[in-house]
Amino acid sequence: MELIEGLYLVTTTILAGASATLLAFALSAYRSSGRTAMAYLAVGFGLVVVAAVATPVAAFRTAFGNAQALLLVNTGLIAASMALVAGSLAVYEPGTREFVIPDSELSRLQER
C-alpha cells in the first residue's frame, strides 16, 4: 500500500468515526425529543457515514479505476447530507419545547 492510500484510509476512518458519533447523538436527540430536525440530522450524518465507508471500499475493489465515478458518488452523498443538515436548521416546529430546564426549576428562576 502506498503512503497516499494509507493516509486516505486514516482520514476516511476518522471521518466515518466522527460522523457515526454525530449520528448517534442525533438519533438520541430524536428519540428523546421527537423533533423532525433531529431526524434530518441523523439521516444527514448517516449519509456521511455511508459515503465515508462505501467510497474507499469501492475504490480499493476497483483498484481506483473510474475515479470520476467514485468522486461523483462521494460528492453526491456528501452534498445530500449537507442539504439535510442545512434543512434541519430550517425546520420550524411550533409547539415544541425549546427549554431543557424543568418547569419547576424555570419557575424558581423566574421568581428571583
C-alpha positions as CSV (number, residue, x, y, z in Angstrom):
1,M,0.0,0.0,0.0
2,E,1.3,3.4,-0.9
3,L,1.5,6.3,1.6
4,I,-1.3,8.2,-0.1
5,E,-3.6,5.2,0.1
6,G,-2.8,4.8,3.8
7,L,-3.4,8.4,4.5
8,Y,-6.7,8.1,2.6
9,L,-7.8,5.2,4.8
10,V,-6.8,7.0,8.0
11,T,-8.7,10.3,7.1
12,T,-11.7,8.3,5.9
13,T,-11.7,6.3,9.1
14,I,-11.6,9.5,11.2
15,L,-14.5,11.0,9.1
16,A,-16.6,7.8,9.4
17,G,-16.0,7.7,13.2
18,A,-16.8,11.3,13.8
19,S,-19.9,11.1,11.6
20,A,-21.0,7.9,13.3
21,T,-20.7,9.7,16.7
22,L,-22.7,12.6,15.5
23,L,-25.3,10.2,14.0
24,A,-25.6,8.5,17.5
25,F,-26.1,11.9,19.2
26,A,-28.7,12.9,16.6
27,L,-30.6,9.6,17.0
28,S,-30.6,10.0,20.8
29,A,-31.8,13.6,20.5
30,Y,-34.6,12.5,18.1
31,R,-35.7,9.7,20.4
32,S,-35.9,12.0,23.4
33,S,-37.4,15.0,21.6
34,G,-39.3,13.6,18.6
35,R,-38.2,16.7,16.6
36,T,-38.1,16.4,12.9
37,A,-34.9,18.5,12.8
38,M,-33.1,15.7,14.7
39,A,-34.3,13.2,12.2
40,Y,-32.9,15.3,9.4
41,L,-29.6,15.5,11.2
42,A,-29.5,11.7,11.8
43,V,-30.1,10.9,8.1
44,G,-27.6,13.6,7.0
45,F,-24.9,12.2,9.2
46,G,-25.8,8.7,8.2
47,L,-25.2,9.6,4.6
48,V,-21.8,10.9,5.5
49,V,-21.0,7.5,7.1
50,V,-22.2,5.7,4.0
51,A,-20.1,7.9,1.8
52,A,-17.0,7.5,4.1
53,V,-17.3,3.7,4.1
54,A,-18.6,2.9,0.6
55,T,-16.2,5.1,-1.3
56,P,-12.9,3.6,-0.1
57,V,-14.4,0.1,-0.3
58,A,-15.4,0.7,-4.0
59,A,-12.1,2.4,-4.7
60,F,-9.9,-0.5,-3.4
61,R,-12.1,-3.1,-5.0
62,T,-11.8,-1.4,-8.4
63,A,-8.1,-0.6,-7.9
64,F,-9.1,3.1,-8.1
65,G,-10.4,2.6,-11.6
66,N,-13.0,5.1,-12.8
67,A,-12.1,7.7,-10.2
68,Q,-14.5,10.2,-11.7
69,A,-17.5,7.9,-10.9
70,L,-16.2,7.4,-7.3
71,L,-15.8,11.2,-6.8
72,L,-19.3,11.8,-8.3
73,V,-21.0,9.3,-6.0
74,N,-19.0,10.5,-3.0
75,T,-19.7,14.2,-3.7
76,G,-23.3,13.4,-4.3
77,L,-23.7,11.7,-1.0
78,I,-21.9,14.5,0.9
79,A,-24.0,17.1,-0.9
80,A,-27.2,15.3,0.0
81,S,-26.1,15.0,3.6
82,M,-25.2,18.7,3.8
83,A,-28.6,19.6,2.4
84,L,-30.2,17.6,5.1
85,V,-28.1,19.1,7.8
86,A,-29.0,22.6,6.5
87,G,-32.6,21.5,6.3
88,S,-32.5,20.6,9.9
89,L,-31.7,24.2,10.7
90,A,-34.6,25.5,8.6
91,V,-37.3,23.2,10.0
92,Y,-39.6,25.0,12.4
93,E,-41.9,23.1,14.7
94,P,-44.3,25.2,16.6
95,G,-45.3,23.9,19.9
96,T,-42.1,22.1,20.7
97,R,-40.3,22.7,23.9
98,E,-37.1,24.5,23.4
99,F,-36.1,24.6,27.1
100,V,-34.3,21.7,28.7
101,I,-34.8,23.2,32.1
102,P,-37.7,21.6,34.0
103,D,-40.7,23.8,34.7
104,S,-40.2,23.7,38.4
105,E,-36.7,25.0,38.1
106,L,-37.7,27.6,35.5
107,S,-40.4,28.9,37.9
108,R,-37.9,29.1,40.7
109,L,-35.5,31.1,38.5
110,Q,-38.3,33.4,37.3
111,E,-39.3,34.2,40.9
112,R,-35.9,35.7,41.7
